Amino acid sequence: MFGIGMQELIIIAIIALLIVGPKKLPDLAKTLGRGFSEFKKATEGVTEDLRDTLKEDESPKNDDAWKDSLLMKKPDDKEVRPDSSGKASD
């Protein structure tokens, strides 16, 4: 757990007990526990969103329909030819 051994935890607990006091220490521990829990849930949500995004990016894309719609566009049947005045007529 964060690379902290038993001796360090005991020292931290004694310092917290002296600073906060014995009556408020359980409330502080509950608050910290809830905060860490919410932080963990939030990071798991972000991680899951990133995994979903990466899965979507890695999946093969089917662009054939899009390419076909661009390539198979039918040309206009009428050709625009200039008449004797130099203007285009339909």
C-alpha angles and dihedrals in degrees: 000000000000089000092285118142130210094266092054091049091052092050091048091049092050092049091047090049091052095046101040101027132232096276097054098036096086091050090049091050091051091049092049091047092052091047093052090046093053091045091052092049091049093050091048089052092051091046091051091049090051091049091050091049092050091049090053091049093048095049114099112258122227104216095155094103091050092048092047092051090055097042098041095054107138115237120233113272093219119077116209109230124182115240126219092283092059094248122121116249129199 
